Amino acid sequence: MVKDRLILPLLQEYLSISLAVGLLGPRQVGKTTLVKNLNLGKESVYIDLE
């Protein structure tokens, strides 16, 4: 189950303004899940810096 995230509208706004957005945070809080379930309506690339 994917929870509704308060950051989702802000992330979508930043992605509409900029070509690249970094998402940082502690381990196992859902960063990867959030990004992979994001529907941008255009082609995108996900890069994991780990």
N, C-alpha and C positions, 0 to 999 in steps of 0.2 A: 504494500500500500504506500502510495506517495502522498505525503502530507502537503497541504497548502503552505507555501513559504511566503513570509512577509517580504522577502527580498526579491521575489519574482518580478513584480512590476518595475522595480528600480533597475534590475538586471536587463529587462527588455528595453527600458528607456536608454540605458547606456549603450546597448548594442545597436540601437537605432541611430545613435550619434557617432559612435566610434567603430572602426573596423576590427579592433581587438579589445577584449576586456579580460582582466585577470580576476580570478576568484580565489581568495586565500581564506584559510580558516583551519581550525584544529582537525585532527583525524576523526574519521567516521561520523561526520555530521551531515553527510548527504550532498557534498559539493558535486561529485561526479554524477550522481543520480539526478540532481537538479539540472545540470548542463545537458546530459544525454536525453532528458525528457523535454527539453526546451524546444518548442515548435516555432522556428523563426520564419518559416515560409520561404526560405532561400537556402542555397547551399552554404554549409559551414564546415569548419574544421575544428576538432577538439584535440588539444595538445596537452599531454600530461608531463609535467616537468620532474616527476619523481625518478 
